[in-house]
Amino acid sequence: MCGLRLAWVPFMCSLLALSGIAAALNEKDMGVVVDQTITPIGKRFYQQFAYQRHYLFPDSPFSISIYEQPSARSGSIITVKSDDTTLERFVLSFASNWEDARVQQMVQSIEFRVRRMKVLDTLVGNPDLAKDGY
């Protein structure tokens, strides 16, 4: 009986390894939101943005970075980028209250901009389609 249990160990280990590889392959297809914020206001905005993006677009393959540049005068300057391309830049003041509807609207707007940018890059990068004026 003990020998039978030991015979199953390599089989189970190989199954676990294969499931780990499959999970790693699936994670490559998922986009992430990178946090480059500094202040508590920026962190709170990042958390709301990342949550809404995961809720609205759970299988989005595009990665987005949120950068914050604190300013003593007006709050923080937030820059949202994808592939070193600025998608959105705005001032997040100390007193601003970002409701879920406002963050959802921004998430949708940025997601559509990223998708449009990727499609345009594909069309311009294709020599057969680039001459058509894209």
Secondary structure, DSSP 8 states (H G I E B T S, - for coil): -HHHHHHHHHHHHHHHHHHHHHHHHHHHTS--EEEE--SHHHHHHHHHHHHHHHHH-TT----EEEEEEEETTTEEEEEEEETTEEEEEEEE-TT----HHHHHHHHHHHHHHHHHHHHHHHHHH-HHHHTTT-
